[in-house]
Amino acid sequence: MNAPSDPRPAGRVPRGVVLLATVGLLWGGWQGVKALIRAWVDTEIEGTVGRAVEFELPDLDGRVWRSAELRGRRLVLNFFRSQCVGCVAERDAVKALAAEVDPERVVVLGVLLDRVQGYTEEQSARTLEVMGYEHPVLIADTSFVDSFHGAGWAHVTPVTYVLGSDGTVETSLRGHQTLEALRRAAAGTTGRD
């Protein structure tokens, strides 16, 4: 069962962001807008730390993954989407991490955001071919993304969340990460590159 969704409609920009954009324009033009919106989104993503997340989602092969069945193992959830340069830049590090972890202790799952973003199946198929992931890839829905940083921010990728063995978010990493940063997060040690 997915977590209750955020009351904001998917794709709608929160009022706070509109206010930040206005202040940013006055403060530093478009660069100021970008800086303030990035800070807002970072706060949304980092605000997930400590949150318990429950989910039930299918992967590309139709297997349903349930958070309750994964308790006792750490989860690395790597959110990615089509037309994401950072996702492609991070691809090799994610693939290497998935290949080297002990699946009895750590599970690496890709989280494809294309359905939430409205990409076509053909676009998704091309992206999956480029990514070449061998680890399971979940097909995200709006409710699932809302339980993290909100479906309105589903275009912000890549984002990686690490859940502890109790299902609580321990770490959130925005932007493409190095293999070393992903290793530290998967091991439960903080620190970013």
C-alpha positions as CSV (number, residue, x, y, z in Angstrom):
1,M,0.0,0.0,0.0
2,N,1.4,3.4,-0.9
3,A,1.6,6.3,1.5
4,P,-1.2,8.8,1.4
5,S,-0.6,11.4,-1.3
6,D,0.3,15.0,-0.8
7,P,-2.8,17.2,-1.0
8,R,-1.1,19.3,-3.7
9,P,-2.0,18.3,-7.2
10,A,0.8,16.6,-9.1
11,G,2.8,19.0,-11.2
12,R,1.5,22.0,-9.4
13,V,4.1,24.4,-8.1
14,P,3.8,25.2,-4.4
15,R,3.0,28.8,-3.5
16,G,6.2,29.0,-1.5
17,V,8.2,28.4,-4.7
18,V,6.3,31.2,-6.5
19,L,7.2,33.5,-3.7
20,L,10.9,32.3,-3.8
21,A,11.0,32.9,-7.5
22,T,9.7,36.4,-7.1
23,V,12.2,37.2,-4.4
24,G,14.9,35.5,-6.5
25,L,14.1,37.8,-9.5
26,L,14.4,40.8,-7.3
27,W,17.6,39.5,-5.6
28,G,19.6,38.2,-8.4
29,G,17.7,37.8,-11.6
30,W,17.2,34.3,-13.1
31,Q,20.3,33.0,-11.3
32,G,18.7,34.1,-8.0
33,V,15.5,32.3,-9.0
34,K,17.5,29.1,-9.7
35,A,19.4,29.3,-6.5
36,L,16.3,29.8,-4.3
37,I,14.3,27.1,-6.1
38,R,17.2,24.6,-5.8
39,A,17.4,25.4,-2.1
40,W,13.7,24.8,-1.7
41,V,13.9,21.4,-3.5
42,D,17.0,20.4,-1.5
43,T,15.0,21.1,1.6
44,E,12.1,19.0,0.4
45,I,14.4,16.1,-0.5
46,E,16.4,16.4,2.8
47,G,13.2,16.6,4.7
48,T,12.5,13.0,4.1
49,V,15.2,11.9,6.4
50,G,13.6,10.1,9.4
51,R,10.3,9.4,7.5
52,A,9.0,5.8,7.4
53,V,8.0,4.8,3.9
54,E,5.7,2.0,3.0
55,F,5.2,1.0,-0.6
56,E,4.0,-1.7,-3.0
57,L,5.1,-1.2,-6.6
58,P,5.6,-3.4,-9.6
59,D,9.0,-3.7,-11.4
60,L,9.5,-3.9,-15.1
61,D,8.9,-7.6,-15.1
62,G,5.6,-7.4,-13.1
63,R,7.0,-8.5,-9.8
64,V,5.4,-6.5,-7.0
65,W,7.9,-5.2,-4.4
66,R,6.6,-4.5,-0.9
67,S,8.5,-2.6,1.6
68,A,7.2,-4.8,4.4
69,E,8.9,-7.8,2.8
70,L,12.2,-6.0,2.6
71,R,12.4,-5.2,6.3
72,G,15.8,-6.2,7.8
73,R,17.7,-5.0,4.7
74,R,18.8,-1.6,3.7
75,L,17.2,-0.2,0.5
76,V,18.9,2.0,-2.0
77,L,16.2,3.7,-4.1
78,N,17.7,5.5,-7.1
79,F,15.1,7.8,-8.8
80,F,15.7,8.4,-12.5
81,R,13.8,9.4,-15.6
82,S,14.1,9.9,-19.4
83,Q,15.9,12.9,-20.7
84,C,18.0,13.2,-17.6
85,V,21.7,14.0,-18.2
86,G,22.6,13.5,-14.5
87,C,20.9,10.1,-14.4
88,V,23.1,8.9,-17.3
89,A,26.2,10.4,-15.6
90,E,25.4,8.5,-12.5
91,R,24.5,5.2,-14.3
92,D,27.8,3.4,-14.0
93,A,28.2,4.2,-10.3
94,V,24.6,2.8,-9.6
95,K,25.3,-0.3,-11.7
96,A,28.6,-0.9,-9.9
97,L,26.9,-0.5,-6.5
98,A,24.1,-2.9,-7.4
99,A,26.7,-5.5,-8.6
100,E,28.8,-5.3,-5.4
101,V,26.3,-5.2,-2.5
102,D,25.3,-8.3,-0.6
103,P,21.6,-8.6,-1.5
104,E,20.9,-10.3,1.8
105,R,21.9,-7.0,3.5
106,V,21.3,-4.3,0.8
107,V,18.8,-4.1,-2.0
108,V,19.4,-1.6,-4.9
109,L,16.2,-0.7,-6.7
110,G,15.9,1.7,-9.6
111,V,12.8,3.9,-9.5
112,L,11.6,5.0,-13.0
113,L,9.7,8.2,-12.8
114,D,8.6,8.3,-16.5
115,R,4.9,7.4,-15.9
116,V,4.6,10.2,-13.3
117,Q,6.2,12.6,-15.7
118,G,4.1,11.6,-18.7
119,Y,6.8,10.1,-20.9
120,T,5.7,7.6,-23.6
121,E,6.5,3.9,-23.3
122,E,8.8,4.3,-26.3
123,Q,10.8,7.0,-24.5
124,S,11.0,4.8,-21.4
125,A,12.2,1.8,-23.4
126,R,15.0,3.9,-25.0
127,T,16.0,5.2,-21.6
128,L,16.1,1.7,-20.0
129,E,18.2,0.5,-22.9
130,V,20.7,3.4,-22.4
131,M,20.8,2.8,-18.6
132,G,21.3,-1.0,-19.0
133,Y,20.4,-1.7,-15.4
134,E,20.4,-5.3,-14.4
135,H,19.0,-4.6,-10.9
136,P,15.2,-4.4,-10.5
137,V,13.6,-1.2,-11.6
138,L,10.3,-0.1,-10.0
139,I,7.6,1.8,-12.0
140,A,6.8,4.7,-9.8
141,D,3.3,6.2,-9.4
142,T,2.3,9.6,-8.1
143,S,1.5,8.3,-4.6
144,F,4.9,6.7,-4.2
145,V,6.8,9.9,-5.3
146,D,4.6,12.0,-3.0
147,S,5.8,9.8,-0.1
148,F,9.3,11.1,-0.8
149,H,9.8,14.6,-2.3
150,G,6.5,15.0,-4.0
151,A,5.3,14.3,-7.5
152,G,5.5,18.0,-8.4
153,W,9.3,17.5,-8.2
154,A,9.4,14.2,-10.1
155,H,11.5,15.9,-12.8
156,V,14.3,16.6,-10.2
157,T,16.6,13.7,-10.9
158,P,18.7,11.8,-10.0
159,V,17.8,11.5,-6.4
160,T,18.8,8.5,-4.2
161,Y,17.2,7.6,-0.9
162,V,18.6,5.1,1.4
163,L,16.2,3.4,3.8
164,G,17.5,1.7,6.9
165,S,16.5,-1.9,7.8
166,D,13.4,-0.5,9.6
167,G,12.1,1.3,6.5
168,T,13.0,4.8,7.6
169,V,14.8,7.2,5.2
170,E,18.3,7.6,6.5
171,T,19.9,9.5,3.7
172,S,18.8,11.5,0.7
173,L,21.3,12.4,-2.1
174,R,20.4,14.8,-4.8
175,G,22.3,15.0,-8.1
176,H,24.5,12.4,-9.6
177,Q,26.8,10.7,-7.1
178,T,30.1,8.9,-7.3
179,L,30.4,5.2,-6.5
180,E,32.2,6.1,-3.3
181,A,29.3,8.4,-2.2
182,L,26.8,5.7,-2.9
183,R,28.9,3.1,-1.0
184,R,29.0,5.3,2.0
185,A,25.2,6.0,1.9
186,A,24.5,2.3,1.4
187,A,26.7,1.4,4.4
188,G,25.0,4.0,6.6
189,T,27.8,6.4,6.8
190,T,27.1,10.0,5.9
191,G,29.1,12.3,3.8
192,R,28.8,13.4,0.2
193,D,31.1,14.0,-2.7
